[in-house]
Amino acid sequence: MIGVRFGVMAVLLLTVPVASADPVAAPVADPAAAVDEKRGRLLYLQCRACHALQPGGAELIGPHLGGLLGREVASVPDFSYSEALQAQSFRWDRARLDRWLESSGRMVPGNSMAVAGIKNASDRAALIAYLEAATVLPAIPAAPAAAPTDNRPAP
């Protein structure tokens, strides 16, 4: 009976909608479509042969993914992008990344990313969730505030 209760509780927990603190997060219409970040981490293993999560790592075939969401397309300094990608003008967001991961060749014909794509929408959602968390660039500390100057002559 304990197992049955736990099973019911688990189902209830999985089906109760939770308000997101992220105002940009897309609403989840179907609780079963909730993103599994662990799955995204496993899916990233396919990507890491060519892409580092952050700048400053080893030079790989593809550009690093640090700060990817919100970044201008083809904008990593010193990376040699294809002409097809350089001709694009957009910022990466979840929807564009989803289209790219489904079929980069269909989204930008002539790009040089040699990957067939991820056909499963829930796998793409899991990978995007993982990348969103793992590619956030560390905040640059603000310069210390200058001490106020008092230009009055000393008494």
N, C-alpha and C positions, 0 to 999 in steps of 0.2 A: 504494500500500500504506500510505503514511503516513496518508492520509485515512481508510482503513478502521480503522487502529489508533486514531486519534483518535476516530472514531465509536464504537468499542467502549469506549474509556475513558470517553467522555462518557456512554454508556448505563450503564456500571458506576457512575460517580459519581452519576448521577441515581437509581440504584436502591438504593444503599447507605444504610440508615437511619442517621441522625445523632441522637445523644442531644441533647435540648434542655436548655439551661441554665435555661429558664423552667419552674418546676414547675407552673404553671397552664396551660401550653400544652396544647392538645388533641393527643393522639397522632394521627399521620397514618397511617391504615390503608393507604392507597394512595399510594406515592411520587409517582405522576403527579398527585396532588391537591395537591402542594406549592404553597404560596401564592407568587404573583409580586407582590412589593411594587411593582414598577414599573407593573404593570397596575393596581394599586390607586391609584397616584398619578394615572394617566390617568383612571380612573373617578371620582376625586374632582373632576375638572374639572366634572362635572355638578352637584356639590354646592356648589362654591365661590360660585356665584351667590347663594346664600342663607346659607351657613355659613362663618364664618372658622374657621381651625384653632385659634386661640388668642384669649384675651380681649384687649381693648385695641385691636382693629382698628376698621375702619369698622363702623357699625351696618348690619346686613343684615336681610333678612326673617326669617331663622331665628336661633336662639341660636348662640353660638360653641360649638365642639366641644372646647375645652380641658378636659382632665381627664375626658373623656366616660366612659371605662370605669371603673366603680366609683362614678360620680356618681349621686346620687339623681335620678330622673326629674323633669322640670319644675322644676329648681332653680337655673337661672342667674338671679341677681338682676336686677331691672328688665326682664326679658323677659316679654312678655304671652303666656302659653301659653293654649291652648284649654282650655275647661272639662273636656273629655274627658281631656286629658293631665294636668291638675291633679288629677283624681280618681284617678289611678293611684298606686300605692305600690310602687316597686321600684328597684333600682340597675341601671344599665346594665352588662351583661356581654356576652360575645361571642354567646351564644345569643340573648339578647333583641335585640341589635343586628341579628343575622342575620334574625330574624323581622320586625323593623321595616323593614329594607332590602328584604325580599322584598315586603311589603305593609303599610305603616304603617296604612292604612285598615282592614285586616282585624285587625291586632293591637290597635289602639285606634280603634274606630269613632267618628267625629265629630272626630278631630284635624284640625288645619288645615294639615298638610303636603301640598301638592298635587303629589305625585310618584307616578307609576304603580308604581314599585318596580323592583327588579332581579331578574329571574326566574332567571338563571343562578347556581347555587350557587357555582361557582368564582370568578365575578366578585365576588359578595358576600364570599367569604372573602378575596380579594385586597384589596378595599376596607377590610374590617375590619382586616387586617394593617397596611395603610398608616395608617389612622386611629389604631390602637393606638400606632404609633411616632411619628406626627406630632402627636398631641394630648396627649402627656405634658406636664404643667405643670412648669416649672422648679422645682427645690427652693428652698424659702425658707431662706435661711441662718439657722442657729441664733443666738440672741442670745449674745454673748460671756459666758463664765462670769464670775461675780463673783469678784473677788479674795478669797481667804480673809481673814477679819478675825480679828485677834488682840486680844481684849478685855482682855488682861492689862496692868496698868500698866507703864510703862517703868521699868527699874531705876534 
